[in-house]
Amino acid sequence: MTDKEIRIPRETRWPSVLYYLYLHFSALVGLYLAIFQAKWTTIFYTICLIHVSVLGLTVGAHRLWAHISFKAASILRVFLAFAQTLICQGSIYDWVLEHRLHHEHFGTEKDPFNPSRGFLYAYFTNKFVTSHPDHEKFLKTIDIKDLEQDPIVMWQKRLYWLLAPLLLMLTVFLPSELWDESLICSIFIVGFFRVTVSLHYSWILNAATIIWGLEPLNKYSIQTNLIFLINKSLWPQYHYTLPWDYQCGEYGNYNHGCMTAHIRVWAALRLVTNLRTIDSDGMRKAMIEAATTGREFNQCAEKYAFDPNLLKIKCELDLERIPS
Ligand SMILES: [Zn+2]
């Protein structure tokens, strides 16, 4: 019997259910206040905060720390660590650990967001039930040496329960201090509403394979959808096959999107280096190599990964060398 076939019974965690019910009800009050009472500055400020916290989650926790799609300068890592703290979804260390476990045991009972239990489970009802009885044991099998050697990640992990409430309080009280927003509007819009929307951004990422996948429960559909994989339109199967590609967006896109644009701007400013991606030609070569040698496809593909920025710099140097 495989892991997929064994359904471990889960018990409802009522404190969790009540907490999220309270959070969502308060977020609805926040939405009402945003529509009928809040100042435009507060709404704009809330949108900016949501954007920054999603940046911390997608570019920081997901692409930089979970999949090592690129390297970032210390100042950018600190910014992304603070941005990730804003999302109130646990420390980078814990988030990455769970996400790597999700990739490692995708679609099985070991997967904390197991999509074979359905869309709602992958999306958010996994928060309402107990984890697999051996969940802690599974987490210990995940390689996180890189995180343990990262001083910024370990610093954020140590201080998370001090940093998260402090940042939350600071962001909530700022509107009433700076532009005389009422405290009620600040608490319900910048606090409850902002945190709830940010949480949904984080949760929906785990259900992405059901929303944007052609075959919802099959992360490797290379054999049946080869052409889609080569031209990278098969998302998220592409992400689960080559998770280190920095261009792969979290919400069903590839090569475009706001978060990828941020990475490119930072790369132009030299705050981001060692980007990893692969072109269609590299994909074809990797497939041929995998077929002829019998090696894992993603191992072959890593050989053809390249940094588009280095390529651009090389082209510029070559152009300078051409005599006018
Ligand atoms: Zn991922």
Residues whose N, C-alpha, C, O or C-beta is under 5 A from the ligand:
A	BS01	ZN	P243
